[in-house]
Amino acid sequence: MTSQTDAVGGKYDQFAQAGTTEALGGNIHAGYWDSGAEHVPMAAATDRLTDLVGERLALRPGDRVLDVGCGNGFPAMRIAGTHDVHVTGITVSQQEVDRATELAAGSDRVAFRLADAASLPGDLGTFDAVFAIESLLHLPDQASALARLRRLVRPGGRLVVADLCQREPFTGAGEAVLAGMIRTLEIAGINSELEHRASLQKAGWDLLELLDIGENVRPSYEQAAAAFRRIADSAPPFAAADIITAAELMAAFGENPSSGYVLITARRP
Ligand SMILES: C[S@@+](CC[C@H](N)C(=O)[O-])C[C@H]1O[C@@H](n2cnc3c(N)ncnc32)[C@H](O)[C@@H]1O
């Protein structure tokens, strides 16, 4: 692990201990709402996003799948159960490994370990498919990481990425919001759609589909901000200030029309 990934892991450890995951309903990612379905609660909407990722992996029963940046294990568990596959989840947060392992207790299809996507351990194995939900934005060199992941996936196997994106460069007040997100959430950067495409191409993946689902996920930011504000008072002192700052930044990010969200499907040639 590098000092950069230690910092990311430390941040997720801190947020896990402060109860942010429970506040979000388990998953640590955006929800997806079909238009007119705003009444659907956040936990169901985040599962819906996981389902959109799972559907695009083109899985067959028994397949081996890698979850890059697995959080507390909710997406891996859901995809393993829905598609009857084996999932290995990696994260740089020991707190998350512990929580995910507890969640998967008794399952012989899902396992979690501490590992850095920027420096993958040699004994991880090979996979039929890989997915990354809101984790690539923490990596300073996404193209190199995506190239290493490609080498772990069989020819024809899929990669699905769900991640934030900038539709237009954030300017004015938006620039400060972006800088705050980068600092507070230990993000390396938020790509434009073109940067996402370029990283995939450089890493040798064939792009099959790139959707901007920014409007479907937009309610997430205000809901996540509200959930963070609710727990801020009872959060441990080492995390309280960051939780309040993160809440305000997420709300502002969601209000900015330049904030998009990509759902990318690619294939190993
Ligand atoms: C926003 S959370 C998403 C968690 C999970 N994918 C979900 O949707 O619930 C980002 C995740 O990426 C992980 N992560 C960040 N940098 C990483 C790296 N270099 N290698 C592996 N995981 C990383 C974090 O530890 C965290 O689990």
The ligand as an SDF file (V2000), in Angstrom:
LIG
                    3D

 27 29  0  0  0  0  0  0  0  0999 V2000
  -17.4940    4.9560   -2.4370 C   0  0  0  0  0  0  0  0  0  0  0  0
  -16.8950    3.4630   -1.7670 S   0  0  0  0  0  0  0  0  0  0  0  0
  -17.7990    2.2650   -2.6950 C   0  0  0  0  0  0  0  0  0  0  0  0
  -17.8970    0.9510   -1.9840 C   0  0  0  0  0  0  0  0  0  0  0  0
  -18.6710   -0.1430   -2.7120 C   0  0  0  0  0  0  0  0  0  0  0  0
  -18.2200   -0.2840   -4.0810 N   0  0  0  0  0  0  0  0  0  0  0  0
  -20.1500    0.1330   -2.6900 C   0  0  0  0  0  0  0  0  0  0  0  0
  -20.6470    0.4940   -3.7570 O   0  0  0  0  0  0  0  0  0  0  0  0
  -20.7760   -0.0380   -1.6510 O   0  0  0  0  0  0  0  0  0  0  0  0
  -15.2580    3.3280   -2.4700 C   0  0  0  0  0  0  0  0  0  0  0  0
  -14.5490    2.0410   -2.1400 C   0  0  0  0  0  0  0  0  0  0  0  0
  -13.3320    1.9670   -2.8780 O   0  0  0  0  0  0  0  0  0  0  0  0
  -12.3290    1.4470   -2.0270 C   0  0  0  0  0  0  0  0  0  0  0  0
  -11.0110    1.8310   -2.5560 N   0  0  0  0  0  0  0  0  0  0  0  0
  -10.5210    3.0750   -2.7050 C   0  0  0  0  0  0  0  0  0  0  0  0
   -9.2720    3.0270   -3.2250 N   0  0  0  0  0  0  0  0  0  0  0  0
   -8.9760    1.7110   -3.4180 C   0  0  0  0  0  0  0  0  0  0  0  0
   -7.8490    1.0120   -3.9120 C   0  0  0  0  0  0  0  0  0  0  0  0
   -6.7480    1.6480   -4.3050 N   0  0  0  0  0  0  0  0  0  0  0  0
   -7.9140   -0.3400   -3.9550 N   0  0  0  0  0  0  0  0  0  0  0  0
   -9.0090   -1.0190   -3.5290 C   0  0  0  0  0  0  0  0  0  0  0  0
  -10.1070   -0.3950   -3.0560 N   0  0  0  0  0  0  0  0  0  0  0  0
  -10.1020    0.9510   -2.9890 C   0  0  0  0  0  0  0  0  0  0  0  0
  -12.6510    2.0480   -0.6710 C   0  0  0  0  0  0  0  0  0  0  0  0
  -11.9730    1.3820    0.3720 O   0  0  0  0  0  0  0  0  0  0  0  0
  -14.1620    1.8480   -0.6730 C   0  0  0  0  0  0  0  0  0  0  0  0
  -14.4530    0.5220   -0.3180 O   0  0  0  0  0  0  0  0  0  0  0  0
  1  2  1  0
  2  3  1  0
  2 10  1  0
  3  4  1  0
  4  5  1  0
  5  6  1  0
  5  7  1  0
  7  8  2  0
  7  9  1  0
 10 11  1  0
 11 12  1  0
 11 26  1  0
 12 13  1  0
 13 14  1  0
 13 24  1  0
 14 15  1  0
 14 23  1  0
 15 16  2  0
 16 17  1  0
 17 18  1  0
 17 23  2  0
 18 19  1  0
 18 20  2  0
 20 21  1  0
 21 22  2  0
 22 23  1  0
 24 25  1  0
 24 26  1  0
 26 27  1  0
M  CHG  2   2   1   9  -1
M  END
$$$$
